[in-house]
Amino acid sequence: MPWVTSDQLAFVAEQVSHHPPVSAFYAEHANKKIQFNGHIWTKSKFLGLSIGVHNIGLGGLCSGRVTRFNRCDVYLQQERAVWNLRFDF
């Protein structure tokens, strides 16, 4: 990326879709030869007295040469939940 030097972390994130809302991101550190990119969106549902939030998406972590990677690992987003939610009106 033209606005960073090779010893700085470069990070870019953007909402690439509004319906459904999808966010994409990319980060790299050229000197440390590491790159991470991915996308995520959430799917929520009410479960009686709680809310279930499903983070859906993928993330890829690559190490090696930044232009040609030697190793890449793919990570799935984990599910989150909120319990005992209380509304006072």
Contacts in CASP RR format, 6 or more apart in sequence:
PFRMAT RR
TARGET T0000
AUTHOR 0000-0000-0000
METHOD contacts of the structure
MODEL  1
MPWVTSDQLAFVAEQVSHHPPVSAFYAEHANKKIQFNGHIWTKSKFLGLS
IGVHNIGLGGLCSGRVTRFNRCDVYLQQERAVWNLRFDF
1 10 0 8 1.000
1 12 0 8 1.000
1 28 0 8 1.000
3 10 0 8 1.000
4 10 0 8 1.000
6 30 0 8 1.000
6 31 0 8 1.000
7 30 0 8 1.000
7 31 0 8 1.000
8 29 0 8 1.000
9 27 0 8 1.000
9 28 0 8 1.000
9 29 0 8 1.000
10 27 0 8 1.000
10 28 0 8 1.000
10 29 0 8 1.000
10 30 0 8 1.000
11 25 0 8 1.000
11 26 0 8 1.000
11 27 0 8 1.000
12 25 0 8 1.000
12 26 0 8 1.000
12 27 0 8 1.000
13 23 0 8 1.000
13 24 0 8 1.000
13 25 0 8 1.000
13 26 0 8 1.000
14 23 0 8 1.000
14 24 0 8 1.000
14 25 0 8 1.000
15 21 0 8 1.000
15 22 0 8 1.000
15 23 0 8 1.000
16 22 0 8 1.000
16 23 0 8 1.000
16 24 0 8 1.000
16 39 0 8 1.000
17 41 0 8 1.000
20 41 0 8 1.000
20 43 0 8 1.000
21 41 0 8 1.000
21 42 0 8 1.000
22 39 0 8 1.000
22 40 0 8 1.000
22 41 0 8 1.000
23 39 0 8 1.000
23 40 0 8 1.000
23 41 0 8 1.000
24 37 0 8 1.000
24 38 0 8 1.000
24 39 0 8 1.000
25 36 0 8 1.000
25 37 0 8 1.000
25 38 0 8 1.000
25 39 0 8 1.000
26 35 0 8 1.000
26 36 0 8 1.000
26 37 0 8 1.000
26 38 0 8 1.000
27 35 0 8 1.000
27 36 0 8 1.000
27 37 0 8 1.000
28 34 0 8 1.000
28 35 0 8 1.000
28 36 0 8 1.000
28 66 0 8 1.000
30 66 0 8 1.000
33 63 0 8 1.000
33 64 0 8 1.000
33 65 0 8 1.000
33 66 0 8 1.000
34 61 0 8 1.000
34 62 0 8 1.000
34 63 0 8 1.000
34 64 0 8 1.000
35 61 0 8 1.000
35 62 0 8 1.000
35 63 0 8 1.000
35 66 0 8 1.000
35 69 0 8 1.000
36 59 0 8 1.000
36 60 0 8 1.000
36 61 0 8 1.000
36 62 0 8 1.000
37 59 0 8 1.000
37 60 0 8 1.000
38 57 0 8 1.000
38 58 0 8 1.000
38 59 0 8 1.000
38 60 0 8 1.000
39 57 0 8 1.000
39 58 0 8 1.000
39 59 0 8 1.000
40 55 0 8 1.000
40 56 0 8 1.000
40 57 0 8 1.000
40 77 0 8 1.000
41 55 0 8 1.000
41 56 0 8 1.000
41 57 0 8 1.000
42 53 0 8 1.000
42 54 0 8 1.000
42 55 0 8 1.000
42 56 0 8 1.000
43 53 0 8 1.000
43 54 0 8 1.000
43 56 0 8 1.000
44 51 0 8 1.000
44 52 0 8 1.000
44 53 0 8 1.000
44 54 0 8 1.000
45 51 0 8 1.000
45 52 0 8 1.000
45 54 0 8 1.000
46 52 0 8 1.000
47 81 0 8 1.000
49 83 0 8 1.000
49 84 0 8 1.000
49 85 0 8 1.000
50 81 0 8 1.000
50 82 0 8 1.000
50 83 0 8 1.000
50 84 0 8 1.000
50 85 0 8 1.000
51 81 0 8 1.000
51 82 0 8 1.000
51 85 0 8 1.000
52 79 0 8 1.000
52 80 0 8 1.000
52 81 0 8 1.000
52 82 0 8 1.000
53 79 0 8 1.000
53 80 0 8 1.000
53 81 0 8 1.000
53 82 0 8 1.000
54 79 0 8 1.000
54 80 0 8 1.000
55 77 0 8 1.000
55 78 0 8 1.000
55 79 0 8 1.000
55 80 0 8 1.000
56 77 0 8 1.000
57 76 0 8 1.000
57 77 0 8 1.000
58 74 0 8 1.000
58 75 0 8 1.000
58 76 0 8 1.000
58 77 0 8 1.000
59 74 0 8 1.000
59 75 0 8 1.000
59 76 0 8 1.000
59 77 0 8 1.000
60 72 0 8 1.000
60 73 0 8 1.000
60 74 0 8 1.000
60 75 0 8 1.000
61 72 0 8 1.000
61 73 0 8 1.000
61 75 0 8 1.000
62 69 0 8 1.000
62 71 0 8 1.000
62 72 0 8 1.000
62 73 0 8 1.000
63 69 0 8 1.000
63 70 0 8 1.000
63 71 0 8 1.000
64 70 0 8 1.000
64 71 0 8 1.000
END
